[in-house]
Amino acid sequence: MPLALRPDAPRPLPAQRPSRAGTVAAATALLLGLVAAGGTAAAQAAPSAAQPAAQAPASPPPPAPTPQNPFGSNTYVFDPGMPVAQIQATVDAIAAQQVDDEMGSKRYSLLFKPGTYGTPEEPLIVQVGYSTEVAGLGAAPTDVTINGHVDVYNRCLTADNCIALNNFWRSLSNLTINVTGLEGCRSSANFWAASQASPMRRVNITGGNLSLMDYCTAGPQYASGGFLADSKTGAIINGSQQQYLVRDSSIGSWSNGVWNQVFSGVNGAPADSFPNPPYTTLDKTPISREKPYLTLDSAGQYSVYVPSVRKDPAGTTWENGPGQGRSIPLSDFYVAKPGDSAQAINAQLARGKNLLLTPGVYDVDRSIEVKRAGTVVLGLGMATLSAVNGSVPLTVADVPGVDIAAVTVDAGEVNSPALMRIGKAIPGAGDGPASSGVLSDPANPTTLHDVFFRIGGPHVGKASVSLEVNSDNVLLDHIWAWRADHGNGVGWTTNTGRNGVIVNGNNVTATGLFVEHYQEYNVIWNGENGKTVFFQNELPYDAPNQAAWQHDGVLGWAGYKVADSVKTHELWGGGSYVYTNVDPTIHATRGFEVPVTPGVKLHSLLTVNLGAGTLDHVVNDTGAPVSTDAVGVPSYVADFG
């Protein structure tokens, strides 16, 4: 992602690369194409001035913990009986604080009890900033209805440079948005102009369009890629999103694609047509499990609902009645607060408790250890574990059915060998497959949902590996592993990270894998029978020279490496991008590196140049190079193997 400067601290901008949406000309062309295709109001609406920040208090009023809100001072539980103006004032105050606080330490969860909020005459307008979760507390998304908007807009770095490229770390889930209210361009859709680590899950959009770009501000309006699952919508305006995964949903229509749009188990998805347009469509998802979510029943009792695994699903879990799963009362959870030690949390886990992390940053000086099969670890409000003294903040034993959801993990100043480890570490981890099949269950995989990693950004961070998967039968459902390219503590020798994700286990599936900027292979896949549905990668920007970024006679390191020993592996929809701006003469030999064997198959691959450097091949020695001769123009390989 390009450097994002705070709009309240204007200073000269560095030269801006065209970024992941390609050139301005490319963005203009795609929007013109949308109009030509009979586009919606999004394509036809004229851009307006940047949306001003809501006028609100400097900080939101803290909610007092009560039986209806046992989650601490940064969790707000709204009741449909509250005046709309009261709710509006609170969400405005949080938005005003969070909308530009990209690397800050504040975290918020905005929870809505079952019922209806806002009216056509007095709509509720929620703007979602950084490190903010908006979620309904019903058993189904239709139990909570917001008449209004839940929006994410572009950040305008200058009056004529409005983008969503760095709109990370926020979420929306388990409610209905009946789109109404606002004026002019803003009334034309519910906007979710966000990029990585900004999932939408179990969302029901009625009454209007869903737009994944903000076309109401001055250009260039770029957006970088996201994730939508278990949701039902009408028309979706993709616009300038360079890559996107939609999984197990129902949509009315989809307009436009830039580089890599993947649909897996989506009713109403466009037909498979990669690369023109760049749609990769799977009728069914190989395996999926939806994220656990907090519910509140009519008696005022909280529970966490844990959906069951689905094999080869398509469509949502909830449109045709309740899906299968189990409900765990909140009394079976240890409700942790920032300041709780890893030792105290481990004592509760050892007693058989599940773990709920309330919003905030947790300094973790020793591993939080999940050892019991079926344990649920659920974060609220982008809860963040921060490594201290080189710890591995979270480890999971070789047991089935563990669910880790909505947790962000930050590296600390002392190098950690890993930031999260699933399964027992093996000697020379990263060098060969694990063997833990007797301790796992293919029908009940350990699952990670919306788990995000950061090395640098908020502060100096160092970690050899972000996510290490040693267990068999693991499901990775939306991962973003990020070695920071901007923020605090950023530099080739400052925020060091060798690999983003290493998979040593067998039968591991990833649905939505985003891994960026690591200094060697971004992903190493050593296990057998791996599957990836959607992969997005940027190679490191900041290699100082070619000598510092090469190995074994190969220039650079591939973004996605399948070990030479692997016999079976399949990937659908993968992109790797190059932008070596520190030394633009640098080459990377390939974006993907895999063994040539009948069981290894890759579909819908591309590489892109973002304004510096050269990527010589797409996969192995196949695929045309991408260079500054054609910035933002992909090189495609439709099938390999």
C-alpha positions in Angstrom: 0.0 0.0 0.0 1.3 3.5 -0.7 2.2 5.9 2.1 -0.9 7.4 3.6 -0.5 10.9 5.1 -3.0 12.1 7.6 -5.2 14.8 6.1 -5.0 16.8 9.3 -1.2 17.1 9.0 -0.6 18.3 5.4 2.9 18.2 4.0 4.4 17.6 0.6 3.4 14.2 -0.7 6.0 11.8 -2.1 5.7 10.7 -5.6 2.6 8.5 -5.7 2.8 5.2 -7.6 -0.3 4.3 -9.6 -0.9 1.7 -6.9 -3.0 -1.4 -7.2 -5.7 0.0 -9.3 -3.3 0.8 -12.1 -3.1 4.1 -13.7 -5.7 6.9 -13.6 -6.4 6.1 -17.2 -7.1 2.5 -16.3 -9.5 3.6 -13.5 -11.2 6.0 -15.9 -11.5 3.2 -18.5 -13.0 0.8 -16.1 -15.7 3.3 -15.0 -16.4 4.2 -18.6 -16.8 0.5 -19.3 -19.3 0.2 -16.4 -21.4 3.0 -17.9 -21.3 1.4 -21.3 -22.5 -1.8 -19.7 -25.6 -0.1 -18.5 -24.2 0.7 -15.1 -26.0 1.6 -12.0 -26.2 4.9 -10.2 -22.6 4.4 -9.2 -21.3 4.7 -12.7 -23.6 7.6 -13.5 -23.1 9.7 -10.4 -20.8 12.7 -10.7 -18.1 12.9 -8.1 -18.7 15.5 -5.4 -16.5 17.2 -2.9 -15.0 15.1 -0.1 -17.4 14.1 2.6 -16.6 16.3 5.6 -15.9 14.7 9.0 -19.0 14.5 11.2 -19.2 17.2 13.8 -18.9 15.3 17.1 -17.3 15.4 20.5 -13.6 14.8 20.7 -14.1 11.4 22.3 -17.2 9.2 22.8 -18.9 8.9 26.1 -17.7 5.7 27.8 -20.4 3.1 28.4 -20.6 1.8 32.0 -20.3 -2.1 32.2 -23.7 -3.5 33.1 -25.3 -7.0 32.8 -26.3 -5.9 29.3 -22.7 -4.9 28.6 -20.1 -7.0 30.3 -17.5 -6.3 27.7 -15.7 -3.2 29.0 -15.5 0.5 28.2 -14.8 0.3 24.5 -17.9 -1.9 23.7 -21.2 -0.1 23.1 -24.4 -2.2 23.2 -27.3 -0.3 21.5 -30.9 -0.9 22.2 -33.7 -0.2 19.6 -35.5 1.7 22.3 -32.7 4.4 22.4 -33.4 7.6 20.6 -31.8 7.6 17.2 -30.2 10.9 17.9 -28.4 9.4 21.0 -27.0 6.5 19.0 -26.1 8.9 16.1 -24.1 11.1 18.5 -22.2 8.2 19.9 -21.3 6.6 16.6 -20.3 10.0 15.2 -18.0 10.6 18.1 -16.3 7.3 17.5 -16.0 7.8 13.8 -14.5 11.3 14.3 -11.8 9.8 16.5 -11.1 6.7 14.4 -11.5 7.6 10.8 -7.9 8.7 10.4 -6.3 6.9 13.3 -4.7 4.2 11.1 -2.0 3.0 13.5 -3.6 4.0 16.8 -4.2 1.8 19.9 -8.0 2.5 20.4 -10.4 -0.3 19.6 -14.2 -0.3 19.5 -17.0 -2.7 19.2 -20.5 -1.4 18.3 -23.1 -4.0 19.0 -26.8 -3.8 18.1 -29.5 -5.7 20.0 -32.2 -7.3 17.9 -34.6 -4.8 16.6 -34.9 -1.9 14.1 -32.8 1.3 14.2 -33.5 4.4 12.3 -36.5 5.3 10.1 -36.8 6.7 6.5 -37.5 10.1 8.2 -34.6 9.8 10.7 -32.1 7.3 9.3 -29.1 6.1 11.3 -25.8 6.8 9.5 -22.8 4.9 10.8 -19.4 5.8 9.4 -16.8 3.1 10.3 -13.3 4.1 11.0 -10.1 2.2 11.9 -10.2 -0.6 14.5 -14.0 -0.6 14.7 -16.4 -3.5 14.6 -20.1 -3.1 13.8 -22.2 -6.2 14.5 -25.7 -7.3 15.2 -26.5 -9.5 18.1 -29.4 -11.5 16.5 -29.4 -15.2 15.7 -29.8 -14.2 12.0 -28.9 -11.1 10.0 -32.6 -10.2 9.6 -33.0 -9.8 13.4 -31.2 -6.4 13.4 -32.2 -3.8 10.8 -30.5 -0.4 10.3 -32.6 1.9 8.2 -29.8 4.1 6.9 -26.1 3.4 6.1 -23.1 1.7 7.5 -20.4 3.3 5.4 -16.6 3.5 4.8 -15.5 6.4 2.6 -12.3 7.3 1.0 -9.6 9.1 2.9 -8.7 12.3 1.1 -5.0 12.8 1.6 -5.3 16.1 -0.4 -8.4 17.7 -1.9 -7.8 15.8 -5.2 -6.3 12.6 -3.9 -9.0 10.5 -2.3 -8.4 6.7 -2.0 -9.4 3.7 0.0 -6.0 1.8 -0.4 -5.2 2.0 3.3 -8.7 1.6 4.7 -7.9 -1.5 6.8 -8.9 -3.1 10.1 -12.6 -2.8 10.5 -15.5 -5.2 10.1 -19.3 -5.4 9.5 -21.4 -8.4 10.4 -24.7 -10.1 11.2 -27.3 -7.4 10.3 -29.5 -6.0 7.7 -28.9 -2.5 6.1 -32.0 -1.1 4.5 -30.2 1.6 2.4 -31.9 5.0 2.9 -31.0 8.5 3.8 -28.2 10.9 2.9 -28.4 13.2 -0.2 -27.0 13.3 -3.7 -24.3 10.9 -4.6 -24.1 9.5 -1.0 -27.7 8.3 -1.3 -26.9 6.0 -4.2 -25.5 3.0 -2.3 -24.2 1.7 1.0 -20.4 2.3 0.7 -17.8 -0.1 1.9 -14.7 1.5 0.4 -12.2 -0.6 2.3 -9.2 -2.7 1.5 -7.4 -5.6 3.4 -8.5 -6.8 6.8 -12.1 -5.3 6.5 -14.4 -8.2 6.2 -18.2 -8.2 5.7 -19.9 -11.3 7.0 -23.6 -12.3 7.4 -24.7 -8.9 5.9 -28.1 -8.5 4.3 -28.3 -5.4 2.0 -31.8 -4.3 1.0 -33.3 -1.2 -0.5 -30.2 -0.2 -2.6 -26.8 -1.0 -4.0 -23.6 -2.0 -2.2 -20.6 -0.2 -3.5 -17.1 -1.4 -2.8 -15.6 1.9 -3.9 -16.4 5.5 -3.0 -17.1 7.3 -6.2 -18.5 10.4 -4.4 -15.1 12.0 -3.7 -12.4 13.5 -5.9 -10.3 10.9 -7.7 -8.5 8.6 -8.0 -10.8 6.5 -5.7 -8.6 3.4 -5.7 -9.4 0.5 -3.5 -7.2 -2.5 -2.9 -9.2 -5.7 -2.2 -11.5 -7.3 0.3 -13.6 -10.2 1.5 -17.4 -10.8 1.6 -18.9 -14.0 3.0 -22.3 -15.5 4.0 -24.1 -12.4 2.8 -27.1 -11.5 0.6 -27.1 -8.4 -1.5 -28.7 -6.8 -4.6 -26.4 -5.1 -7.1 -22.7 -4.9 -6.1 -20.6 -2.1 -7.6 -17.0 -3.3 -7.6 -15.6 -0.3 -9.4 -11.9 0.2 -8.7 -11.3 -2.8 -6.4 -8.3 -4.6 -7.8 -9.0 -7.9 -6.2 -11.9 -9.3 -4.2 -13.1 -12.6 -2.8 -16.9 -13.3 -2.4 -17.6 -16.7 -0.7 -20.8 -18.6 0.0 -23.2 -15.7 -0.7 -26.2 -14.6 -2.8 -25.8 -11.5 -4.9 -28.1 -9.7 -7.4 -25.3 -8.7 -9.8 -21.7 -7.7 -9.9 -20.2 -4.9 -12.0 -16.7 -4.6 -13.2 -13.3 -6.2 -12.3 -9.8 -4.8 -12.4 -7.3 -7.6 -11.9 -8.6 -10.6 -9.9 -12.2 -11.2 -8.7 -13.0 -14.6 -7.3 -16.4 -16.0 -6.5 -16.7 -19.3 -4.6 -20.1 -20.8 -3.9 -21.9 -17.6 -4.8 -25.4 -17.6 -6.2 -25.8 -14.9 -8.8 -22.0 -14.7 -9.5 -20.8 -13.8 -13.0 -19.7 -16.7 -15.2 -16.1 -17.8 -15.0 -14.3 -15.8 -17.7 -10.7 -15.2 -16.6 -8.9 -13.2 -17.8 -11.4 -11.1 -19.7 -13.1 -10.0 -17.6 -10.9 -11.4 -14.7 -13.6 -13.4 -13.0 -12.8 -16.8 -11.5 -15.9 -18.6 -10.4 -16.2 -21.9 -8.5 -19.7 -23.3 -8.2 -19.0 -24.6 -4.7 -16.4 -23.9 -2.0 -14.3 -27.0 -1.2 -14.9 -26.6 2.5 -16.0 -23.7 4.7 -17.0 -22.7 8.2 -18.5 -19.4 9.1 -17.0 -17.2 11.8 -18.4 -17.6 15.4 -20.6 -14.6 16.4 -22.0 -13.1 19.6 -25.8 -13.3 20.2 -28.2 -11.9 22.7 -31.5 -13.7 23.4 -34.9 -12.4 24.5 -34.0 -13.2 28.2 -30.9 -11.0 27.9 -28.4 -13.9 27.9 -25.3 -13.7 25.7 -24.0 -16.7 23.8 -21.5 -17.3 21.1 -22.8 -19.3 18.1 -20.3 -21.5 16.4 -21.4 -22.6 12.9 -20.6 -26.1 11.7 -18.4 -27.1 8.8 -19.9 -27.3 5.4 -18.5 -29.4 2.5 -19.0 -28.1 -1.0 -21.4 -25.3 0.0 -23.0 -22.6 -2.1 -25.1 -19.7 -0.8 -25.5 -18.4 2.7 -26.1 -20.4 5.9 -29.2 -18.4 6.9 -31.5 -17.6 4.0 -33.4 -20.8 4.2 -33.6 -21.1 8.0 -31.0 -21.5 10.8 -27.8 -23.2 9.9 -26.2 -26.0 11.8 -23.9 -25.3 14.7 -23.6 -25.0 18.5 -24.3 -22.2 20.9 -21.9 -21.7 23.9 -23.2 -19.5 26.8 -21.0 -16.6 27.7 -20.5 -18.1 31.1 -18.3 -20.7 29.4 -16.0 -17.9 28.3 -13.3 -16.1 30.1 -14.0 -12.4 29.2 -10.5 -10.9 29.0 -9.7 -7.2 29.3 -6.5 -5.4 28.1 -4.0 -5.7 31.0 -4.8 -9.3 31.7 -1.6 -11.4 31.6 -1.0 -14.4 29.4 -0.5 -16.4 32.6 -4.0 -15.4 33.8 -5.6 -16.2 30.5 -3.8 -19.6 30.3 -5.1 -20.4 33.8 -8.7 -19.9 32.5 -8.1 -21.9 29.3 -6.7 -24.7 31.5 -9.9 -24.8 33.5 -11.8 -25.4 30.3 -12.9 -21.9 29.5 -13.2 -20.5 26.0 -11.7 -17.0 25.5 -13.4 -13.7 24.5 -11.0 -10.8 24.0 -12.7 -7.5 24.5 -11.5 -4.5 22.5 -7.9 -3.3 23.1 -4.3 -4.1 22.8 -2.9 -7.0 24.9 0.8 -7.1 25.6 1.7 -10.8 25.5 5.1 -11.8 27.0 4.5 -15.6 26.8 2.3 -17.7 24.6 -1.4 -17.9 25.1 -1.8 -21.6 24.8 -4.9 -23.3 23.4 -4.7 -27.0 24.2 -8.3 -28.2 24.4 -10.1 -29.5 21.3 -13.1 -27.3 20.3 -11.9 -24.2 22.1 -13.2 -20.9 20.7 -11.1 -17.7 20.8 -13.2 -14.7 19.7 -12.0 -11.1 19.5 -14.3 -8.1 19.7 -13.4 -4.8 18.1 -10.2 -5.8 16.4 -8.7 -7.0 19.6 -4.9 -7.1 19.2 -2.2 -9.3 20.7 1.2 -7.6 20.8 4.4 -9.7 21.2 6.7 -8.8 24.0 10.3 -10.0 24.4 10.1 -12.2 21.3 7.1 -14.3 22.4 4.9 -16.3 20.1 1.6 -14.6 21.2 -0.8 -17.5 20.4 -0.2 -21.3 20.0 -2.7 -24.1 19.3 -2.0 -27.7 20.1 -2.5 -30.5 17.6 -6.2 -30.9 18.4 -9.3 -30.6 16.2 -12.1 -28.1 16.1 -10.4 -25.0 17.6 -11.8 -21.7 16.3 -9.6 -18.6 16.3 -11.6 -15.6 15.1 -11.2 -11.8 14.7 -7.8 -11.5 16.3 -4.9 -9.2 15.1 -1.3 -10.1 16.1 1.5 -7.5 16.1 5.2 -8.2 16.2 7.3 -6.5 18.9 10.8 -5.0 18.9 12.4 -8.4 19.8 12.3 -10.9 17.0 9.6 -13.6 17.5 10.1 -17.0 15.8 6.4 -16.9 14.8 3.4 -14.8 15.7 0.9 -17.7 15.7 1.7 -21.4 15.6 -1.0 -24.0 14.8 0.2 -27.4 15.9 3.4 -28.5 17.5 6.6 -26.9 16.1 8.7 -29.5 14.3 12.5 -29.5 14.0 13.5 -27.2 11.1 9.9 -25.9 10.8 9.4 -24.7 7.3 11.6 -27.4 5.8 9.2 -30.3 5.5 5.7 -31.6 6.1 4.3 -32.3 9.5 2.6 -35.6 10.4 -0.2 -35.0 12.9 -3.1 -36.7 11.2 -4.1 -38.8 14.2 -4.5 -35.6 16.2 -6.8 -33.8 13.8 -10.2 -34.4 12.2 -11.0 -33.6 8.5 -14.6 -33.2 9.4 -13.8 -30.7 12.2 -10.8 -28.6 11.2 -9.2 -26.1 13.4 -10.2 -22.8 11.7 -8.8 -19.2 11.6 -11.3 -16.5 10.6 -10.3 -12.8 10.1 -6.8 -13.3 11.6 -4.4 -10.5 10.8 -0.7 -10.1 11.3 1.4 -6.9 11.3 5.2 -6.6 11.4 5.8 -2.8 11.7 3.2 -0.2 11.2 2.1 0.7 14.7 5.6 0.4 16.0 8.9 -1.5 15.3 8.2 -5.2 14.8 10.3 -8.3 14.0 9.2 -11.9 13.4 10.7 -14.6 11.4 7.3 -16.1 10.4 3.8 -14.6 10.9 1.7 -17.8 10.7 3.1 -21.3 11.0 0.6 -24.2 10.4 1.9 -27.5 11.5 -1.3 -29.4 12.1 -3.2 -31.3 9.4 -6.8 -30.4 8.5 -6.8 -26.7 9.1 -9.0 -24.1 7.4 -7.6 -20.5 6.9 -10.7 -18.3 6.2 -9.5 -14.8 5.5 -5.9 -14.1 6.6 -3.9 -10.9 6.0 -0.2 -11.2 6.9 1.5 -7.8 6.4 5.1 -6.7 6.7 4.4 -3.0 6.8 5.4 -0.8 3.9 4.3 2.4 5.7 3.7 3.6 9.2 6.1 3.4 12.2 9.2 1.2 12.4 9.5 0.5 8.7 12.7 -0.4 6.8 14.6 -3.3 5.3 16.6 -3.9 8.5 14.0 -2.5 10.9 10.7 -4.5 10.5 12.3 -7.8 9.5 10.0 -10.7 8.4 11.3 -13.7 6.5 8.0 -15.5 5.6 4.4 -14.6 6.0 2.7 -18.0 6.0 4.3 -21.5 6.2 2.0 -24.5 5.8 3.6 -27.8 7.0 0.4 -29.7 7.6 -1.6 -31.8 5.1 -5.1 -31.1 4.0 -5.0 -27.4 4.7 -7.4 -25.1 2.8 -7.2 -21.3 2.6 -10.2 -19.2 1.5 -8.9 -15.7 1.2 -5.1 -15.5 1.7 -3.5 -12.0 1.6 0.3 -12.0 2.3 2.5 -9.0 1.5 6.0 -7.6 1.6 7.9 -10.4 3.3 11.6 -10.5 2.6 11.9 -14.1 1.3 9.1 -16.4 0.2 5.8 -14.8 1.3 4.1 -18.2 1.4 5.7 -21.6 1.6 3.4 -24.6 1.3 5.1 -27.9 2.3 2.0 -30.0 3.1 0.1 -32.3 0.7 -3.4 -31.7 -0.6 -3.4 -28.0 0.0 -6.0 -25.8 -1.6 -6.2 -22.0 -1.9 -9.2 -20.1 -3.1 -7.9 -16.6 -3.8 -4.4 -15.4 -3.1 -3.1 -11.8 -3.2 0.5 -10.7 -2.8 2.8 -7.8 -3.1 6.5 -8.5 -3.1 8.6 -6.3 -0.8 9.0 -2.7 -1.9 12.2 -2.0 0.0 14.9 -4.4 -1.0 18.0 -2.1 -1.1 19.5 -3.8 -4.2 19.5 -7.0 -6.2 22.4 -8.5 -4.2 20.3 -8.3 -1.0 17.3 -10.0 -2.6 18.2 -13.1 -4.5 19.0 -16.8 -3.7 20.5 -19.8 -5.4 20.9 -18.0 -8.7 17.3 -16.9 -8.6 16.4 -13.2 -8.6 14.2 -12.2 -5.7 11.8 -14.7 -4.1 8.4 -15.9 -5.4 5.3 -14.7 -3.6 3.9 -18.3 -3.4 6.1 -21.3 -3.2 4.9 -24.9 -3.3 7.7 -27.2 -2.1 9.4 -29.4 -4.6 8.4 -32.5 -2.7 4.6 -31.8 -2.9 2.5 -34.0 -5.2 -0.9 -32.5 -4.8 -1.9 -28.8 -4.5 -4.5 -26.6 -6.2 -5.0 -22.8 -6.3 -7.7 -20.7 -7.9 -7.3 -17.0 -8.4 -3.8 -15.7 -7.5 -2.0 -12.4 -8.0 1.5 -11.3 -7.2 2.6 -7.7 -7.7 6.0 -6.0 -7.9 7.0 -2.5 -6.8 10.7 -2.2 -5.8 10.8 1.5 -5.5 14.0 1.7 -3.4 15.9 0.2 -6.4 13.7 0.2 -9.5 16.3 -1.9 -11.4 15.5 -5.0 -9.3 14.1 -8.1 -10.9 12.1 -11.0 -9.5 12.3 -14.2 -11.5 8.7 -15.3 -10.8 5.6 -14.6 -8.8 4.7 -18.3 -8.3 7.1 -21.3 -7.9 5.7 -24.8 -8.0 6.8 -28.4 -8.8 5.9 -29.6 -12.3 3.8 -32.7 -11.5 0.3 -33.8 -12.5 -1.2 -33.2 -9.1 -0.2 -29.6 -8.8 -2.6 -27.3 -10.6 -2.9 -23.5 -10.6 -5.8 -21.6 -12.2 -6.3 -17.8 -13.0 -2.8 -16.4 -12.2 -1.5 -12.9 -12.8 1.4 -10.6 -12.1 1.3 -6.8 -12.2 3.9 -4.0 -12.2 2.9 -1.2 -9.8 5.5 1.3 -11.0 9.0 0.0 -10.3 10.9 -3.2 -10.8 10.4 -6.2 -13.1 8.7 -9.5 -12.5 10.1 -11.8 -15.2 7.5 -14.6 -15.2 4.1 -15.5 -13.7 4.8 -19.1 -12.6 8.1 -20.9 -12.9 9.4 -19.9 -16.4 5.9 -19.4 -17.8 4.2 -16.0 -18.5 5.3 -12.7 -20.0 7.2 -10.2 -17.8 5.6 -7.1 -16.3 7.7 -4.0 -16.1 7.3 -0.2 -16.1 6.7 -0.5 -19.9 3.1 -1.2 -19.0 2.3 -0.2 -15.4 -0.9 -1.8 -14.1 -1.3 -4.1 -17.1 -1.4 -7.8 -15.9 0.4 -10.7 -17.4 -1.9 -13.7 -17.2 -1.6 -17.5 -17.1 -5.1 -19.0 -17.1 -4.0 -22.6 -16.1 -0.7 -24.2 -15.1 -0.2 -27.9 -14.5 
